[in-house]
Amino acid sequence: MNQRPTGYEPAALTAELHPLGHLSIIAYLSLVGYNTNGNMKKINIKRLIYRVRHDLLTTNNIVIIVAFFIAVGWATGSVSVLERNYKLQRDIDAKQRELKLAQLEVATLKYEQRYYKSDEYKELAVRQRLGRALPGEKALILPPNSQAASQAKTAEATPQPIGSRQSNSEQWFNFLLGNRSATLQD
């Protein structure tokens, strides 16, 4: 098989340099292996088929190709099985967490049930609802909170705006120097 680059023509084949002209060029090309009448295509195809059969389709190459396809099939199957197992394990873990949570809730409800059935709870419930006391106990009745105490309690419960808060270091500095003591005495 002739392997010349396309567009390559030897200087001796051009019409200007060769006195016989085109006939000698065609004869030369047919000797070299260029296709002049179509029969050369058939010969080249037969040669190509022969080379593929004898050079590429050897027993070693076929074994390597089959092994490659088996390895690719095994790898893709393994990856899909691993992915499936991962999803199933994740589902199992979630179900086990739900089971433990349900068991904890059941145990808590059993403890509450036993507590509500106990004599201690019954005694506390009666004392609270009916205002009863055991012998020797004295009830302490407190007056309702004053308006100032109620306002102070709500002021403590409401969060301060971020801009009015002191940093931690400023709070420590005021604490150590006693700057807050004047406001606490008021």
Stockholm file with secondary structure:
# STOCKHOLM 1.0

chainA/1-186         MNQRPTGYEPAALTAELHPLGHLSIIAYLSLVGYNTNGNMKKINIKRLIYRVRHDLLTTNNIVIIVAFFIAVGWATGSVSVLERNYKLQRDIDAKQRELKLAQLEVATLKYEQRYYKSDEYKELAVRQRLGRALPGEKALILPPNSQAASQAKTAEATPQPIGSRQSNSEQWFNFLLGNRSATLQD
#=GR chainA/1-186 SS CCCCCTTCCCGGGSTTTCTTTHHHHHHHHHHHTCCSSSHHHHHHHHHHHHHIIIIISCHHHHHHHHHHHHHHHHHHHHHHHHHHHHHHHHHHHHHHHHHHHHHHHHHHHHHHHHHHHSHHHHHHHHHHHHCCCCTTCCCCCCCCCCHHHHHHHHHHHSCCCGGGCCCHHHHHHHHHHTTTHHHHHC
#=GC SS_cons         CCCCCTTCCCGGGSTTTCTTTHHHHHHHHHHHTCCSSSHHHHHHHHHHHHHIIIIISCHHHHHHHHHHHHHHHHHHHHHHHHHHHHHHHHHHHHHHHHHHHHHHHHHHHHHHHHHHHSHHHHHHHHHHHHCCCCTTCCCCCCCCCCHHHHHHHHHHHSCCCGGGCCCHHHHHHHHHHTTTHHHHHC
//
